[in-house]
């Protein structure tokens, strides 16, 4: 019985130590969420303005290769944003699941899919299953920089500009996690190119007073301006997706660590109760042995008399 009590006490100590670690990780994630949210909010105005500018340009250009869908698209690129570290709940799993659903849909449409992966978790998932990756980036998901998004965007634009016969792609899709709230993060897929003009809200096509935006004359031509703006638009879409995914990752990690801490505290309570029961049983057994020994001595003494 004493050995069992020692086992319970050892498990209680180890569980309490684990609870301290998960509690510290929860607090760290809570502080990182605020910084990630501020970064995403700071990038929001530029994202809206460049979308508005590209939309205005696209309305003046009737036939642009980066806006026109191919008559028979045969190849598509998917950029998947996962995490570099674990202990973030189902964050990476949900993004990978969304990417697999999109991949299946594109293949059913007869398109070859090239996968670009951001984050060690996604890279490890694909390598373990021996699935091909066109290119991958690691170590940029927790604190993404614009230079990182520019590098990813340049790799995707290079394949999009290429002719399909030379290995180019007809479509670029981005799978990332949208930060809805501290409790809700949603994995979603969006097509970056060819650009879908219906993604722009009606409120973004009017000024602050509700009037329609004026028509502009472009110098150089609208086509040349669009050639320069579209790569920046794609880079910005990727950068904003990385920022939102970073905020979502920290929120998911905070929730996971809070759940782990709560579970550890519940386990400590259960183990403490079991240890108390074992200790009480041990005391009861010792008392029974003492009483039994005293009865035996009393009976022996009475028999000798």
Backbone bond lengths (Angstrom), bond angles and torsions (degrees), N, CA, C in turn:
res aa  C-N    CA-C-N  psi(-1)  N-CA   C-N-CA  omega(-1)  CA-C   N-CA-C  phi
1 X - - - 1.466 - - 1.532 111.04 -
2 X 1.362 117.23 -37.81 1.456 120.27 178.78 1.512 112.42 -63.02
3 X 1.344 117.05 -36.90 1.457 120.78 178.39 1.525 111.09 -63.61
4 X 1.335 117.22 -40.42 1.458 120.92 178.76 1.529 111.12 -64.30
5 X 1.335 117.03 -39.11 1.457 120.26 178.31 1.527 111.03 -64.85
6 X 1.322 117.58 -37.70 1.460 120.61 177.14 1.524 111.50 -65.02
7 X 1.325 116.34 -36.87 1.477 120.20 177.48 1.517 110.78 -63.27
8 X 1.317 117.16 -44.57 1.467 120.70 178.76 1.526 111.36 -61.29
9 X 1.324 116.40 -45.59 1.461 119.73 -178.67 1.524 111.79 -65.27
10 X 1.324 116.90 -36.32 1.462 119.85 177.84 1.530 110.76 -66.80
11 X 1.325 117.01 -40.54 1.467 120.64 177.89 1.527 111.11 -66.75
12 X 1.320 117.41 -36.02 1.467 120.28 177.88 1.522 110.57 -64.06
13 X 1.329 117.43 -42.75 1.467 120.57 -179.96 1.532 110.98 -64.03
14 X 1.324 116.63 -44.94 1.461 119.72 -178.95 1.533 111.70 -66.73
15 X 1.330 117.11 -37.07 1.460 120.20 179.21 1.520 111.19 -68.49
16 X 1.334 117.43 -38.90 1.457 120.36 176.45 1.521 111.36 -63.85
17 X 1.318 117.03 -39.00 1.468 120.11 177.25 1.523 110.86 -63.70
18 X 1.333 116.63 -41.90 1.459 120.22 177.99 1.523 111.55 -64.45
19 X 1.330 117.21 -37.40 1.466 120.85 178.78 1.529 110.62 -63.93
20 X 1.321 117.53 -37.24 1.468 120.29 177.59 1.526 110.71 -63.73
21 X 1.332 116.50 -40.04 1.468 120.18 179.93 1.526 110.79 -65.91
22 X 1.333 117.02 -48.57 1.462 119.91 -179.01 1.526 111.49 -65.45
23 X 1.327 117.00 -33.68 1.464 119.98 176.78 1.516 110.86 -65.25
24 X 1.333 117.15 -41.76 1.468 120.31 177.60 1.526 111.20 -64.32
25 X 1.327 117.05 -40.81 1.463 120.39 178.50 1.520 110.99 -66.13
26 X 1.317 117.20 -34.57 1.466 120.71 176.17 1.524 111.05 -63.07
27 X 1.318 117.29 -43.26 1.459 121.09 -179.87 1.527 111.25 -67.30
28 X 1.332 116.71 -38.78 1.468 120.13 177.96 1.528 110.13 -63.43
29 X 1.329 116.18 -44.80 1.469 119.85 179.85 1.519 111.30 -63.20
30 X 1.335 116.84 -36.99 1.465 119.90 -179.86 1.522 111.12 -63.23
31 X 1.336 117.36 -38.51 1.468 119.65 178.71 1.527 111.13 -72.31
32 X 1.327 117.54 -35.22 1.467 120.25 -179.71 1.529 111.75 -70.51
33 X 1.330 117.15 -29.72 1.468 119.63 179.80 1.522 110.42 -60.02
34 X 1.321 116.50 -43.83 1.465 120.51 -178.26 1.519 111.19 -60.16
35 X 1.327 116.91 -44.57 1.468 120.27 179.24 1.522 111.30 -65.15
36 X 1.325 116.66 -41.43 1.462 119.88 -180.00 1.526 111.27 -66.24
37 X 1.336 116.55 -38.60 1.462 120.33 177.38 1.523 111.23 -63.30
38 X 1.316 116.98 -43.00 1.460 120.29 179.34 1.518 111.14 -62.89
39 X 1.330 116.90 -39.83 1.468 119.91 179.19 1.529 110.80 -64.23
40 X 1.326 117.10 -42.08 1.460 120.33 179.06 1.526 111.22 -66.49
41 X 1.331 116.78 -40.84 1.463 120.42 178.82 1.530 111.19 -66.05
42 X 1.334 116.80 -36.37 1.461 119.95 178.85 1.525 111.94 -67.64
43 X 1.323 117.32 -31.79 1.464 120.78 179.77 1.524 112.24 -82.17
44 X 1.340 117.34 -13.55 1.460 120.55 -177.12 1.512 115.23 -60.69
45 X 1.353 120.22 -48.32 1.477 119.98 -178.76 1.520 113.44 -58.83
46 X 1.338 117.35 -42.69 1.461 119.21 179.42 1.527 110.54 -65.86
47 X 1.330 116.74 -38.05 1.466 119.80 178.57 1.524 110.93 -62.04
48 X 1.328 116.37 -41.22 1.465 119.16 179.29 1.529 111.65 -68.03
49 X 1.333 117.09 -40.69 1.458 119.98 -177.35 1.521 111.95 -68.80
50 X 1.336 117.43 -41.07 1.457 118.43 -179.81 1.526 110.79 -70.12
51 X 1.342 116.54 -32.30 1.456 119.27 174.65 1.523 110.35 -65.06
52 X 1.336 116.33 -40.92 1.460 120.33 178.59 1.527 110.62 -64.68
53 X 1.343 116.50 -40.86 1.464 119.96 -179.31 1.528 111.45 -66.34
54 X 1.318 115.99 -44.09 1.464 119.42 179.32 1.525 110.51 -65.79
55 X 1.325 117.02 -36.56 1.464 120.14 178.17 1.530 110.88 -64.72
56 X 1.341 115.80 -41.01 1.460 119.52 177.83 1.525 110.92 -64.12
57 X 1.320 116.24 -39.93 1.463 119.59 177.78 1.519 111.27 -67.02
58 X 1.325 115.99 -43.50 1.469 119.65 -177.41 1.520 111.42 -62.69
59 X 1.337 116.74 -32.00 1.459 119.15 179.32 1.524 112.27 -69.18
60 X 1.355 116.88 -17.82 1.468 120.74 179.50 1.515 112.58 -97.95
61 X 1.330 116.55 -9.69 1.470 120.81 -178.82 1.517 108.10 -113.55
62 X 1.294 116.51 118.38 1.468 120.24 -175.57 1.520 112.47 -83.96
63 X 1.330 117.11 -33.18 1.464 119.65 -174.31 1.518 108.88 -138.25
64 X 1.325 116.07 94.67 1.462 121.48 177.99 1.522 107.96 -121.93
65 X 1.339 117.77 134.08 1.471 119.64 -175.84 1.526 114.00 -60.93
66 X 1.337 117.96 -26.52 1.453 120.00 -179.13 1.523 112.76 -85.82
67 X 1.330 116.62 -7.89 1.456 120.76 179.47 1.519 112.66 -112.84
68 X 1.302 116.94 -20.98 1.462 121.68 -176.43 1.520 110.09 -87.94
69 X 1.304 117.05 129.54 1.456 121.05 177.35 1.527 110.20 -72.69
70 X 1.321 115.76 142.28 1.460 120.24 177.91 1.522 110.09 -65.79
71 X 1.320 115.16 146.87 1.465 119.48 -179.24 1.516 110.98 -63.28
72 X 1.333 116.42 -37.54 1.462 120.93 179.99 1.526 108.60 -138.21
73 X 1.348 118.33 77.70 1.469 120.47 -177.98 1.518 111.40 -63.88
74 X 1.325 115.23 134.26 1.461 120.04 -176.50 1.528 113.37 -119.80
75 X 1.339 117.37 -13.83 1.468 118.70 -176.05 1.528 109.08 -145.70
76 X 1.337 115.70 139.35 1.464 121.68 -179.28 1.521 109.33 -135.60
77 X 1.323 115.48 147.77 1.463 122.28 176.98 1.527 109.23 -109.36
78 X 1.326 116.28 137.52 1.461 122.04 178.30 1.522 108.53 -121.90
79 X 1.315 116.01 122.72 1.464 121.79 173.88 1.522 108.27 -98.12
80 X 1.333 116.72 120.00 1.462 122.32 -177.47 1.529 108.79 -111.84
81 X 1.319 116.30 127.63 1.465 121.75 -179.23 1.527 108.79 -106.26
82 X 1.343 116.52 114.46 1.462 122.48 176.41 1.528 107.90 -120.31
83 X 1.320 117.67 -163.56 1.465 121.42 -177.89 1.522 110.59 -107.65
84 X 1.329 114.86 161.54 1.463 120.47 175.92 1.525 111.79 -89.78
85 X 1.328 117.11 -22.80 1.460 121.87 -178.32 1.516 109.60 -124.37
86 X 1.335 114.89 161.53 1.451 120.41 179.58 1.518 111.92 -91.52
87 X 1.322 114.69 -154.41 1.471 122.58 178.94 1.530 111.31 58.24
88 X 1.331 115.48 36.85 1.464 120.84 178.53 1.518 110.89 -123.50
89 X 1.323 116.51 29.89 1.454 119.49 179.10 1.515 111.75 66.06
90 X 1.333 115.59 -137.85 1.468 121.32 -177.87 1.519 112.02 -96.19
91 X 1.334 117.73 22.57 1.472 121.17 -176.18 1.524 111.81 -57.22
92 X 1.328 117.17 -58.46 1.465 120.76 -178.32 1.525 111.31 -68.26
93 X 1.334 116.71 -38.04 1.467 120.28 -178.86 1.522 111.10 -62.10
94 X 1.324 117.97 -39.24 1.461 120.69 179.57 1.523 111.35 -67.50
95 X 1.332 117.19 -40.15 1.465 120.35 178.06 1.524 111.04 -64.94
96 X 1.330 116.73 -42.13 1.468 120.13 179.00 1.525 110.40 -66.43
97 X 1.323 116.65 -39.46 1.463 120.27 178.20 1.525 111.28 -62.58
98 X 1.319 116.89 -41.53 1.470 120.69 177.76 1.523 110.16 -65.00
99 X 1.330 116.99 -39.88 1.463 120.58 178.59 1.525 111.58 -65.13
100 X 1.320 116.84 -39.76 1.463 119.61 178.71 1.532 111.57 -66.35
101 X 1.327 116.54 -37.08 1.473 119.57 177.26 1.527 110.27 -64.59
102 X 1.335 116.52 -43.31 1.463 120.21 178.00 1.521 111.32 -65.06
103 X 1.332 116.45 -40.56 1.466 120.36 178.36 1.523 111.01 -60.53
104 X 1.314 116.86 -44.55 1.458 120.71 178.97 1.534 110.75 -62.47
105 X 1.332 117.04 -41.42 1.459 120.36 179.68 1.525 111.20 -63.59
106 X 1.322 116.98 -44.10 1.464 120.00 -179.67 1.520 111.74 -66.41
107 X 1.321 116.59 -37.73 1.467 119.26 178.70 1.523 111.37 -67.91
108 X 1.329 116.39 -34.78 1.463 119.06 175.41 1.517 111.56 -64.64
109 X 1.327 116.62 -25.91 1.463 121.05 176.35 1.517 112.08 -84.54
110 X 1.320 116.91 3.66 1.461 121.03 177.28 1.516 114.43 84.64
111 X 1.317 118.01 22.66 1.458 121.11 -178.10 1.520 110.96 -106.79
112 X 1.317 114.98 139.68 1.463 120.41 171.93 1.524 108.70 -78.99
113 X 1.321 117.20 138.85 1.461 121.57 -174.69 1.525 109.82 -112.71
114 X 1.331 115.65 127.88 1.459 122.56 173.50 1.529 107.53 -109.03
115 X 1.321 116.45 126.82 1.464 120.98 -174.67 1.521 110.60 -104.28
116 X 1.328 115.28 128.68 1.457 123.26 173.72 1.531 106.61 -113.20
117 X 1.313 116.68 128.48 1.468 120.44 -171.24 1.529 111.39 -118.77
118 X 1.332 115.53 135.24 1.462 122.75 172.75 1.524 107.63 -116.24
119 X 1.345 117.56 123.25 1.458 121.21 178.83 1.517 112.73 112.44
120 X 1.328 116.12 137.26 1.467 121.10 -178.08 1.524 112.30 -65.25
121 X 1.326 117.58 -33.93 1.464 120.13 -177.73 1.525 110.90 -63.55
122 X 1.312 116.75 -45.09 1.459 119.53 178.37 1.517 111.92 -66.79
123 X 1.335 116.60 -39.66 1.465 120.24 178.75 1.526 110.33 -62.50
124 X 1.339 117.33 -45.13 1.465 121.00 179.55 1.526 111.08 -63.72
125 X 1.329 116.82 -37.96 1.469 121.00 179.95 1.524 110.34 -61.82
126 X 1.312 117.20 -45.12 1.469 120.77 -177.83 1.526 111.82 -73.56
127 X 1.317 116.82 -38.24 1.468 118.94 -179.44 1.518 111.20 -68.74
128 X 1.321 117.09 -37.98 1.463 120.04 179.51 1.524 110.80 -62.44
129 X 1.319 116.69 -34.90 1.468 121.59 179.63 1.523 112.57 -93.75
130 X 1.349 115.96 7.34 1.465 123.21 177.13 1.530 111.53 56.23
131 X 1.312 114.96 42.93 1.462 120.49 175.35 1.525 108.98 -97.28
132 X 1.318 117.41 141.81 1.470 119.50 -175.54 1.527 112.04 -74.17
133 X 1.319 115.34 143.34 1.460 122.86 173.23 1.521 108.22 -123.23
134 X 1.309 115.35 128.91 1.458 119.12 179.66 1.528 110.70 -68.40
135 X 1.333 115.57 -41.93 1.468 120.81 177.28 1.520 108.39 -164.64
136 X 1.323 116.09 154.21 1.463 119.50 -178.27 1.525 109.51 -141.00
137 X 1.339 114.45 154.99 1.466 122.66 176.70 1.519 108.30 -131.91
138 X 1.325 116.78 136.94 1.456 121.50 -178.40 1.523 110.03 -130.92
139 X 1.343 114.71 153.09 1.455 120.09 175.64 1.515 115.58 81.26
140 X 1.341 118.31 17.36 1.466 120.05 -177.14 1.523 112.39 -123.30
141 X 1.324 118.21 2.38 1.465 119.37 -170.47 1.524 113.65 -82.79
142 X 1.324 118.88 -28.54 1.463 120.16 -176.19 1.524 111.71 -77.02
143 X 1.315 116.83 -39.81 1.467 121.71 178.81 1.527 108.90 -134.13
144 X 1.311 117.68 74.85 1.473 120.01 -177.09 1.523 111.74 -68.22
145 X 1.313 115.85 140.64 1.461 122.73 176.70 1.525 109.05 -111.62
146 X 1.320 115.57 160.06 1.468 119.46 -179.83 1.526 110.77 -63.34
147 X 1.339 116.06 -32.60 1.471 119.33 178.12 1.527 110.90 -62.37
148 X 1.311 117.24 -36.14 1.470 120.33 177.30 1.525 110.47 -64.76
149 X 1.332 116.53 -45.42 1.464 119.83 178.74 1.521 110.64 -63.57
150 X 1.317 117.04 -36.31 1.463 120.37 179.31 1.519 111.46 -65.15
151 X 1.326 116.15 -39.16 1.470 120.06 177.97 1.528 110.80 -65.43
152 X 1.322 116.65 -44.35 1.468 120.09 178.57 1.521 110.45 -64.91
153 X 1.336 116.47 -43.94 1.458 119.79 -179.91 1.517 112.71 -63.43
154 X 1.330 117.36 -37.60 1.460 120.55 179.34 1.525 110.84 -64.05
155 X 1.334 116.90 -40.18 1.468 120.17 178.95 1.533 110.98 -64.37
156 X 1.329 116.79 -41.00 1.465 119.89 180.00 1.523 111.48 -71.26
157 X 1.328 117.50 -42.23 1.468 120.29 -179.89 1.519 111.68 -65.03
158 X 1.318 115.75 -33.57 1.475 118.83 178.08 1.528 111.23 -61.02
159 X 1.328 116.39 -41.66 1.466 119.38 178.61 1.522 111.83 -74.50
160 X 1.335 117.00 -29.95 1.459 119.08 -179.24 1.522 111.57 -72.84
161 X 1.334 116.56 -34.39 1.460 120.12 -179.80 1.524 111.05 -73.76
162 X 1.316 117.32 -30.19 1.466 120.54 -179.83 1.519 111.84 -62.06
163 X 1.302 114.35 153.34 1.455 119.26 174.70 1.532 109.32 -71.00
164 X 1.324 115.52 145.62 1.469 119.34 -177.93 1.519 111.72 -59.49
165 X 1.298 116.22 -34.88 1.468 119.58 -179.87 1.519 112.03 -66.41
166 X 1.334 117.19 -23.50 1.466 121.68 179.78 1.519 112.53 -96.77
167 X 1.326 117.05 11.36 1.459 120.60 179.17 1.511 114.60 102.03
168 X 1.323 117.68 8.85 1.451 120.51 178.93 1.520 112.10 -76.46
169 X 1.317 115.50 172.48 1.465 121.33 -179.42 1.525 109.02 -118.42
170 X 1.314 116.13 154.38 1.459 122.48 179.13 1.521 112.67 -95.91
171 X 1.339 117.46 -19.72 1.456 121.45 -176.73 1.528 109.56 -142.17
172 X 1.327 114.95 151.37 1.467 121.83 173.48 1.517 108.00 -126.95
173 X 1.319 116.63 123.95 1.457 122.68 178.74 1.529 109.25 -117.95
174 X 1.318 116.55 146.65 1.468 122.62 178.76 1.520 108.56 -121.07
175 X 1.336 116.30 124.10 1.463 122.46 175.93 1.521 107.44 -111.68
176 X 1.324 116.14 115.46 1.459 121.59 -178.54 1.522 108.74 -143.24
177 X 1.323 116.09 -176.62 1.461 121.83 -179.20 1.522 109.46 -112.72
178 X 1.318 116.54 122.74 1.458 121.86 179.53 1.530 109.98 -85.92
179 X 1.314 115.14 136.20 1.465 120.78 178.52 1.527 107.63 -88.91
180 X 1.332 116.18 104.69 1.456 121.28 179.27 1.519 110.40 -88.04
181 X 1.316 116.77 -48.88 1.451 122.93 177.80 1.523 108.28 -159.64
182 X 1.338 115.48 -178.61 1.461 119.62 178.81 1.521 111.76 -63.59
183 X 1.317 116.62 -25.75 1.462 120.74 -177.67 1.516 113.44 -102.96
184 X 1.323 117.59 -13.28 1.466 120.75 -174.22 1.518 109.95 -128.72
185 X 1.327 115.64 123.92 1.458 122.96 172.61 1.530 107.45 -131.55
186 X 1.316 116.32 132.94 1.465 120.01 -171.68 1.523 110.71 -124.32
187 X 1.335 115.94 123.85 1.461 121.12 174.39 1.524 108.81 -74.17
188 X 1.337 116.81 133.32 1.465 120.72 -175.82 1.521 109.28 -145.88
189 X 1.323 115.32 155.50 1.466 122.65 178.51 1.522 109.01 -119.87
190 X 1.336 115.90 135.75 1.459 121.89 178.90 1.527 108.90 -135.43
191 X 1.316 115.28 146.03 1.469 119.67 175.65 1.511 108.86 -90.69
192 X 1.328 115.96 123.79 1.465 121.02 179.50 1.525 111.47 -87.39
193 X 1.309 117.58 -44.26 1.459 123.04 178.26 1.527 109.43 -140.67
194 X 1.331 117.71 143.91 1.464 127.39 -9.29 1.521 111.48 -57.74
195 X 1.305 115.44 144.32 1.456 120.84 -172.77 1.517 110.73 -64.19
196 X 1.336 115.30 136.39 1.455 121.53 176.56 1.523 108.10 -100.54
197 X 1.312 116.42 106.09 1.459 120.11 -174.80 1.508 112.10 -69.67
198 X 1.318 118.20 -19.55 1.457 119.17 -178.87 1.522 111.86 -72.85
199 X 1.340 118.07 -7.62 1.456 119.70 178.05 1.526 111.57 -70.85
200 X 1.340 118.62 -19.64 1.457 121.29 -177.09 1.520 109.54 -77.24
201 X 1.326 117.02 130.07 1.452 121.22 177.82 1.520 110.42 -70.61
202 X 1.316 115.52 153.09 1.456 119.70 179.74 1.525 111.02 -63.59
203 X 1.328 117.39 -32.00 1.466 120.83 -179.71 1.519 111.93 -65.12
204 X 1.345 117.70 -23.22 1.452 120.64 -178.41 1.522 112.09 -83.94
205 X 1.326 117.42 -6.18 1.457 120.89 179.66 1.520 111.94 -101.12
206 X 1.313 118.06 9.25 1.459 122.89 177.24 1.520 108.35 -129.86
207 X 1.362 115.69 161.83 1.461 119.31 -179.97 1.526 110.36 -84.41
208 X 1.318 116.24 -171.71 1.462 120.43 -176.39 1.526 112.92 -64.59
209 X 1.321 117.17 -22.79 1.462 121.06 -178.96 1.524 112.45 -96.16
210 X 1.319 117.15 7.33 1.456 120.45 177.60 1.513 114.27 84.00
211 X 1.326 118.09 8.26 1.459 121.08 179.44 1.522 109.97 -89.52
212 X 1.333 115.73 148.90 1.463 120.36 179.77 1.521 110.09 -64.34
213 X 1.313 116.27 144.87 1.454 120.41 179.18 1.521 110.15 -65.98
214 X 1.318 117.99 143.94 1.476 120.55 -178.65 1.520 111.37 -73.26
215 X 1.313 114.67 162.49 1.465 120.65 175.53 1.526 108.76 -82.44
216 X 1.315 116.24 142.04 1.449 120.96 -176.86 1.518 109.72 -117.13
217 X 1.314 113.95 153.92 1.457 120.48 168.65 1.521 107.47 -104.82
218 X 1.322 116.60 132.82 1.459 121.34 -171.83 1.525 110.19 -104.73
219 X 1.304 114.67 136.74 1.456 122.27 175.79 1.523 107.97 -134.77
220 X 1.321 121.04 110.71 1.471 126.18 3.94 1.521 112.22 -66.25
221 X 1.318 116.57 -161.61 1.457 120.79 -175.18 1.518 110.69 -64.72
222 X 1.337 115.68 162.08 1.457 120.59 179.51 1.524 111.19 -59.94
223 X 1.337 116.20 -34.99 1.465 119.29 179.26 1.522 111.47 -64.54
224 X 1.335 116.92 -43.88 1.466 120.03 -179.76 1.529 111.12 -68.42
225 X 1.316 115.45 -39.82 1.469 118.38 177.51 1.523 110.86 -63.48
226 X 1.321 116.59 -38.80 1.456 120.45 179.39 1.517 111.32 -66.89
227 X 1.338 116.04 -36.43 1.468 119.65 177.54 1.530 111.37 -59.72
228 X 1.326 116.61 -34.09 1.461 119.92 -179.28 1.528 112.27 -84.36
229 X 1.313 116.10 -33.01 1.459 119.08 -175.69 1.526 113.29 -79.81
230 X 1.316 117.73 -34.32 1.464 119.99 -174.96 1.523 113.03 -61.01
231 X 1.348 119.94 -44.91 1.475 117.75 175.65 1.526 112.55 -59.09
232 X 1.357 117.05 -38.79 1.462 119.16 177.26 1.530 110.92 -66.97
233 X 1.330 115.52 -34.82 1.466 119.64 178.05 1.526 110.63 -63.27
234 X 1.325 116.65 -45.61 1.472 120.79 179.54 1.527 110.18 -64.32
235 X 1.343 116.31 -43.85 1.461 119.44 178.47 1.518 111.28 -60.34
236 X 1.329 116.30 -41.50 1.456 119.79 179.21 1.515 111.92 -66.42
237 X 1.341 117.23 -38.46 1.465 119.79 176.63 1.525 110.29 -60.80
238 X 1.328 116.65 -41.72 1.463 121.01 179.74 1.528 109.97 -67.42
239 X 1.325 116.92 -42.84 1.467 120.89 -179.26 1.524 111.14 -62.83
240 X 1.327 116.36 -44.03 1.459 119.75 179.46 1.524 110.53 -65.60
241 X 1.339 117.17 -37.54 1.466 120.40 176.97 1.525 111.27 -64.29
242 X 1.336 116.76 -39.02 1.465 120.24 177.90 1.528 111.08 -65.81
243 X 1.340 116.88 -40.48 1.457 120.05 -179.98 1.523 111.59 -66.40
244 X 1.327 116.32 -45.13 1.463 119.44 178.48 1.520 111.09 -64.57
245 X 1.327 116.46 -38.95 1.463 119.97 178.87 1.523 110.87 -65.75
246 X 1.339 117.27 -36.28 1.460 119.94 178.27 1.531 110.64 -64.30
247 X 1.331 116.75 -44.25 1.461 119.77 177.08 1.527 111.13 -62.99
248 X 1.320 116.36 -41.24 1.462 120.54 179.15 1.523 110.97 -65.46
249 X 1.331 115.76 -37.80 1.469 119.57 179.63 1.518 111.32 -63.07
250 X 1.324 117.24 -44.99 1.460 119.85 -179.75 1.519 111.17 -68.08
251 X 1.322 117.20 -37.31 1.469 119.53 177.91 1.526 110.59 -65.28
252 X 1.331 116.53 -41.16 1.458 120.08 178.67 1.524 110.87 -66.90
253 X 1.324 116.63 -37.84 1.473 119.72 178.77 1.532 110.96 -67.91
254 X 1.325 117.41 -38.84 1.458 119.84 177.79 1.526 110.94 -62.48
255 X 1.344 116.24 -44.15 1.465 119.77 179.19 1.529 111.01 -64.23
256 X 1.333 116.61 -40.40 1.464 119.97 -179.99 1.525 111.47 -65.64
257 X 1.331 116.71 -41.70 1.459 120.04 -179.86 1.532 111.26 -69.95
258 X 1.325 117.03 -34.44 1.468 119.36 176.21 1.527 110.16 -64.98
259 X 1.333 116.34 -42.99 1.460 119.53 177.80 1.524 110.83 -63.54
260 X 1.339 117.14 -38.57 1.471 119.86 178.49 1.527 111.12 -65.94
261 X 1.335 116.35 -40.19 1.467 119.53 178.12 1.521 111.17 -64.50
262 X 1.329 116.74 -44.31 1.474 120.21 178.53 1.530 110.92 -61.63
263 X 1.333 116.68 -42.31 1.467 119.83 179.04 1.527 111.37 -64.59
264 X 1.338 116.52 -38.72 1.465 119.71 178.63 1.522 110.77 -64.82
265 X 1.333 116.88 -40.99 1.467 119.46 178.30 1.526 111.46 -65.12
266 X 1.325 117.34 -39.35 1.470 120.02 176.41 1.528 111.04 -64.45
267 X 1.331 115.87 -39.26 1.464 119.75 179.09 1.526 111.17 -65.66
268 X 1.339 116.84 -38.44 1.465 120.26 177.69 1.526 110.27 -62.48
269 X 1.338 117.01 -41.34 1.471 120.02 178.32 1.527 111.06 -62.28
270 X 1.335 116.61 -44.55 1.470 119.71 179.81 1.527 111.55 -64.80
271 X 1.340 116.31 -42.87 1.460 119.55 179.29 1.521 111.27 -66.18
272 X 1.333 116.69 -37.65 1.467 119.80 177.94 1.528 110.52 -63.37
273 X 1.321 116.70 -41.63 1.461 120.04 177.93 1.525 110.85 -63.75
274 X 1.323 117.13 -42.74 1.464 119.88 179.18 1.526 111.39 -66.77
275 X 1.341 115.76 -36.44 1.467 118.85 177.85 1.520 110.85 -66.32
276 X 1.331 116.45 -40.59 1.469 119.46 177.60 1.523 111.35 -63.73
277 X 1.324 116.56 -40.17 1.463 120.13 177.37 1.522 111.20 -63.99
278 X 1.338 116.13 -40.83 1.468 119.36 178.41 1.523 111.03 -65.54
279 X 1.331 116.32 -39.91 1.465 120.23 178.90 1.531 110.82 -65.82
280 X 1.346 116.18 -42.89 1.465 119.22 177.97 1.526 111.39 -63.08
281 X 1.331 116.25 -40.23 1.459 119.45 178.04 1.524 110.87 -64.17
282 X 1.347 116.08 -37.88 1.460 119.62 179.19 1.529 110.54 -66.28
283 X 1.337 116.86 -42.23 1.474 120.47 178.82 1.526 110.31 -64.91
284 X 1.334 116.18 -42.92 1.469 119.91 179.36 1.520 110.36 -61.83
285 X 1.300 117.41 -40.94 1.463 121.17 179.71 1.523 111.04 -64.91
286 X 1.348 115.99 -40.81 1.467 118.98 178.83 1.525 110.92 -65.68
287 X 1.344 116.60 -41.24 1.473 119.37 178.30 1.526 110.45 -62.92
288 X 1.327 115.74 -40.81 1.471 119.33 179.13 1.523 110.85 -62.60
289 X 1.325 116.00 -41.47 1.462 118.96 178.86 1.534 111.05 -64.83
290 X 1.335 117.13 -40.08 1.472 119.84 179.40 1.529 110.60 -65.26
291 X 1.331 115.58 -45.64 1.475 119.43 179.54 1.515 110.76 -63.16
292 X 1.339 115.52 -41.71 1.464 118.72 178.72 1.517 112.02 -63.35
293 X 1.345 116.05 -40.49 1.463 119.70 178.16 1.521 111.44 -65.19
294 X 1.334 116.44 -40.87 1.470 119.17 179.22 1.530 111.09 -65.38
295 X 1.332 118.06 -40.01 1.468 121.03 177.78 1.520 110.50 -62.92
296 X 1.354 115.03 -39.15 1.469 118.05 -178.78 1.535 110.76 -66.93
297 X 1.329 115.97 -41.35 1.462 118.76 177.28 1.514 112.00 -64.23
298 X 1.333 116.05 -40.50 1.475 119.39 179.30 1.519 110.62 -64.74
299 X 1.328 117.60 -39.74 1.452 121.34 179.35 1.524 110.52 -67.44
300 X 1.315 117.30 -38.13 1.484 120.93 178.81 1.513 111.25 -67.05
301 X 1.328 115.81 -40.08 1.462 119.74 178.31 1.540 111.48 -65.29
302 X 1.307 117.06 -40.20 1.466 120.90 179.96 1.513 109.96 -67.53
303 X 1.294 119.91 -35.54 1.463 122.83 179.69 1.515 111.88 -70.27
304 X 1.331 117.63 -35.76 1.462 120.49 179.50 1.530 112.15 -68.85
305 X 1.320 115.12 -29.30 1.469 118.64 177.97 1.514 110.85 -75.01
